[in-house]
Amino acid sequence: MFWWCRETSEEALQFLWLAKTLYPDYFRDIDMNKETKYFYRTFYEYELTDSEIQTILNPT
């Protein structure tokens, strides 16, 4: 996994994350943990742990 700084298959998640980050009031119904888990399960057939989701959404 890598930071979301280039075009990847994860780009769909990037737009959700950006919208929620910039306009949290407008996108409060989006659950990024749920969306990220669903994306990885559906497209990569990989079940992310809660820790992995946090690492993806909040890199240090």
Sequence and secondary structure as in RCSB ss.txt:
>XXXX:A:sequence
MFWWCRETSEEALQFLWLAKTLYPDYFRDIDMNKETKYFYRTFYEYELTDSEIQTILNPT
>XXXX:A:secstr
   S S  TTHHHHHHHHHHHH TTTTTT  HHHHHHHHHHHHH     HHHHHHHHS  
